[in-house]
Amino acid sequence: MWFFKTDDSWGGLILRVGLGSVIFAHGAQKMFGWFGGSGYEGTMGFFTQKMGLPWLVAFLVIIGESLGSLGLIAGFLTRFTAASFIVIMIGAIATVHWPQGFFMNWFGQQQGEGYEYHLLVVVMSAALVVIGGGKWALDGLIAHWLQSEETAPEQPLRKAT
């Protein structure tokens, strides 16, 4: 099945572990309050009350960035998770970061952060959607298992005696 298929490339491994690690840090802020984050309730409140996002969208962003990033690191559901990161980051650009321009707020002279980080996540995620998780991805094991199931000879049904 194409969804799980991947090659044994180092590129996929490097992309998924690097991207998953960075996104996990952001997800951990949202889910657990680590690294100076607001935690689950604070983030849900910010997304739903201040930003006006539906609770389901807020919930999916938190789950996607926290648990999805762990799955990505392991190479589990690589294409699905990478596609979800594309959606999350396009949403972040459209709702928050576009008015700030391209660049991050390196010198504290803008009202907020630009979208360069989000664009990098979109591009890296798109690469993972195309190539899969690469070396040591759980998706590769799943693809191998699914292929062996498809090619296994069917056993004839035996009559009960």
N, C-alpha and C positions, 0 to 999 in steps of 0.2 A: 504494500500500500504506500503510495507516494507520500502521504502525510508523515509517516515515520521514517521513510528511507533517508539515509545519510551516507556519506562516504567516510573514509578513515582519515580525514584531513586534520592537520594541526590548526588550520585557519578557523574552522568551525569551533573547535575546542577553545581556542584563544578568545574568539569573539563571545561565545556564550558564557564562559567563566568570567571574563572581564566585565561584560555588560551586566550579567546577573549579579556580580558582587557590588557594582556601583548602584544598581537599582535596589538591591536588598537594603543598602544603607538608608536610602530614602524611604523604602517600605517599612523598615524597622522604626524610623521616626514616626511614621503614621500609625503603625499597628501597636508598637510597644512603648513609644515615648523615648526610645534610645536616641543618643546623639543629639540631645536637645529638642527632640520632637514633642508633639502634643499628645501622642498616644491615640488609641482608637476613638475614644469618646470626644476628645478635643478636635481631632481631625474630622470626624463625622459632623460635629457641630459647625466647624468652619466651612466645610464643603456644602452642607445643606442650608445653614442659616445665613451665613455671610455671602457665600457665592451663589446660593440658590439652586444648587444641583439637586436632582432627585436622589433620594437616599440610596436607591439601587446603584446608581452611577458612582456615588461616593464609596459605597461598600465594595464595588468591583475594582475601583482604583486601589483601595487599601489592600485587598486580597491579592490583586494582580501584582502589585509592587512588592509585597512581603512574601507571600507563599509562592506566587508565580516565579519570582526571581530565584528561589531555592530550586524549584523544578527546572528552571533554565540552566542553572549551574550543573545540575545532575544530567542535563540533556533529556529531560522528560517533557514531552509535549512542546518541543522546541519551537516548531512553526506556529503553533497556537499562541504560545506565550509571546513570541516575538511579534506576532500580528497584534496581540492585545497591547503591547508596549507602543506600537505605532499609533493605535487609536488613542491611548492615554496621552501620548505626547502631542499629537495633533490637537487633541482637546485642550491641553495645557497651553499650547501656543495660541489657539484661537480665543480662549477665554481670559488669559492672563498676560502672556508674554509678548504678543505681537506689538502692542502699543509702545513697548520699551525698546523696540528695534532688535537688531541682530545680536549685538554683543552683550555678554554678561556684565554685571555691574562691578567691574574690577576696581574702580576707584571711588565708588560710593557717590557718583554724581548723577545717577538716574533714580527715578522713583522706585524701580524694581529691576528684576533681572530680564535680560534679553533672551532670545530663543535659541542661541547657538548650541547649548547643551542638549536641548530637546531635539533639535535637528540632527545632531550626532546620534542620539538614541534611535531616531527614526531610520537613519541610514544603516546603522549597525544591525538593527532589527530586520530591515528589509533584506540584508545580506543573509541573515540566518533563515529567513523564510525561503529564500532561494536555495541555499546550499544544505540546510539542515544543521544538526548539532555537531557533526564531525566526530573525531576520535573520542572513544570512551563515552559516547552518549547512550543513555538508556533507550532512546528511540531506535538506535541501531539494533539493539537486542530484540526489541519488539518487532521491528521490521523482519529480522531474521526468523523469529518465531512465527510470524504471520505467513511468511513465504514458505516455511517448512510445512505449515498446516495446509496451504494451498496445493503443494506438490506431493503431499503424502498420499499413497495409494489408499483408495477407499476399501474398507474391510467389508466383505459380504455379510449380509445379515444372516444369522443362523436361526434355523427353526427350533423352537422349543420342543423338546421331546419328552 
